[in-house]
Amino acid sequence: MYSSQLQGVTALLERWREEAERLTVRYSASTLAALTTTHISELESAFNVDMNETMGLREAATYGGYTADHLGRMISNGTLLNVGRKHAPKVRRGDVPIKTLPLRNESSGNTHSPRKRIVLAARTG
């Protein structure tokens, strides 16, 4: 997960904490505040467990969209941390880079990605 996505989740959890505090202070709704706090804790626990899960390069490639070879090169050059062994690399789910898909310009009727448009243009001359 990219840091911007992680920051979004962290900000959401912080807003929920503030809401739980408001429920107690402003509305004397300590039961609702306790329930909200419990949900925050459960979500944080699930999120932390999921992001700390380790996976092999093939599984990481499927998860993030990059090839296993590319992830291996990232480990070799130090961009990605290997949490496995030297000849059996593994990475944390939270560290796997997620490949973004190209935006498609559907308003103009052209639904091909920029890469596909270049290939099509080269073929037609």
C-alpha positions as CSV (number, residue, x, y, z in Angstrom):
1,M,0.0,0.0,0.0
2,Y,1.3,3.4,-0.9
3,S,2.0,5.9,1.8
4,S,-0.8,8.2,0.5
5,Q,-3.3,5.4,0.9
6,L,-2.0,4.6,4.3
7,Q,-2.2,8.2,5.3
8,G,-5.9,8.2,4.2
9,V,-6.7,5.2,6.4
10,T,-4.8,6.8,9.3
11,A,-6.7,10.1,8.9
12,L,-10.0,8.2,8.8
13,L,-9.1,6.4,12.0
14,E,-8.1,9.7,13.7
15,R,-11.4,11.2,12.7
16,W,-13.2,8.3,14.2
17,R,-11.3,8.7,17.4
18,E,-12.3,12.4,17.5
19,E,-15.9,11.4,16.9
20,A,-15.7,8.9,19.8
21,E,-14.4,11.7,22.0
22,R,-17.2,14.1,20.9
23,L,-19.8,11.4,21.6
24,T,-18.6,11.2,25.2
25,V,-18.0,14.9,25.9
26,R,-20.8,16.6,24.0
27,Y,-23.6,13.9,24.1
28,S,-22.7,11.8,27.1
29,A,-22.9,8.8,24.9
30,S,-20.2,6.8,26.4
31,T,-21.6,3.5,25.2
32,L,-21.5,4.6,21.6
33,A,-18.1,6.1,22.1
34,A,-16.9,2.7,23.5
35,L,-18.4,0.9,20.5
36,T,-16.7,3.3,18.1
37,T,-13.3,2.8,19.9
38,T,-13.7,-1.0,19.8
39,H,-14.4,-0.8,16.0
40,I,-11.3,1.4,15.5
41,S,-9.1,-1.1,17.5
42,E,-10.5,-4.0,15.5
43,L,-9.9,-2.3,12.2
44,E,-6.3,-1.3,13.2
45,S,-5.6,-4.9,14.3
46,A,-6.9,-6.4,11.1
47,F,-5.1,-3.8,9.0
48,N,-1.8,-4.4,10.8
49,V,-2.0,-8.2,10.5
50,D,-2.9,-7.9,6.8
51,M,-0.1,-5.5,6.0
52,N,2.5,-7.5,7.8
53,E,1.6,-10.7,6.0
54,T,4.5,-12.0,4.0
55,M,4.3,-13.4,0.5
56,G,6.5,-14.8,-2.2
57,L,7.4,-12.8,-5.3
58,R,4.8,-14.5,-7.5
59,E,2.0,-13.8,-5.1
60,A,3.3,-10.2,-4.6
61,A,3.4,-9.8,-8.4
62,T,-0.3,-10.8,-8.6
63,Y,-1.2,-8.5,-5.7
64,G,0.7,-5.4,-6.9
65,G,0.7,-5.8,-10.7
66,Y,4.4,-5.8,-11.2
67,T,6.2,-8.9,-12.5
68,A,8.1,-11.1,-10.1
69,D,11.3,-10.3,-11.9
70,H,10.8,-6.6,-11.4
71,L,10.1,-7.1,-7.7
72,G,13.3,-9.3,-7.5
73,R,15.2,-6.4,-9.1
74,M,13.7,-4.0,-6.5
75,I,14.9,-6.3,-3.8
76,S,18.4,-6.5,-5.4
77,N,18.8,-2.7,-5.6
78,G,17.4,-2.2,-2.1
79,T,14.2,-0.5,-3.1
80,L,12.1,-3.4,-1.6
81,L,13.0,-5.2,1.6
82,N,13.5,-8.9,1.5
83,V,12.0,-10.5,4.6
84,G,12.6,-14.0,3.4
85,R,15.9,-15.9,2.6
86,K,18.4,-15.0,0.0
87,H,17.2,-17.5,-2.6
88,A,13.6,-17.6,-1.4
89,P,12.7,-13.9,-1.2
90,K,9.5,-12.7,0.5
91,V,8.1,-9.3,1.0
92,R,5.5,-7.7,3.4
93,R,2.1,-7.1,1.8
94,G,2.4,-3.5,3.1
95,D,5.6,-3.0,1.2
96,V,4.5,-4.3,-2.2
97,P,4.2,-1.4,-4.7
98,I,0.8,-1.2,-6.4
99,K,0.8,-0.5,-10.1
100,T,-1.7,2.1,-11.1
101,L,-3.7,1.6,-14.2
102,P,-3.6,4.2,-16.9
103,L,-6.6,6.6,-17.1
104,R,-8.8,6.1,-20.1
105,N,-10.3,8.9,-22.0
106,E,-13.9,7.6,-22.5
107,S,-15.4,11.1,-23.1
108,S,-13.6,11.2,-26.5
109,G,-14.7,7.7,-27.4
110,N,-11.1,6.5,-27.1
111,T,-10.9,3.8,-24.5
112,H,-7.4,2.6,-25.3
113,S,-4.6,3.1,-22.9
114,P,-1.8,5.5,-24.0
115,R,0.5,2.5,-24.6
116,K,-2.1,0.8,-26.8
117,R,-2.7,4.0,-28.8
118,I,1.0,4.2,-29.6
119,V,1.0,0.5,-30.8
120,L,-2.1,1.1,-32.9
121,A,-0.6,4.3,-34.4
122,A,2.6,2.5,-35.3
123,R,0.7,-0.3,-37.0
124,T,-1.5,2.1,-39.1
125,G,1.4,4.4,-40.0
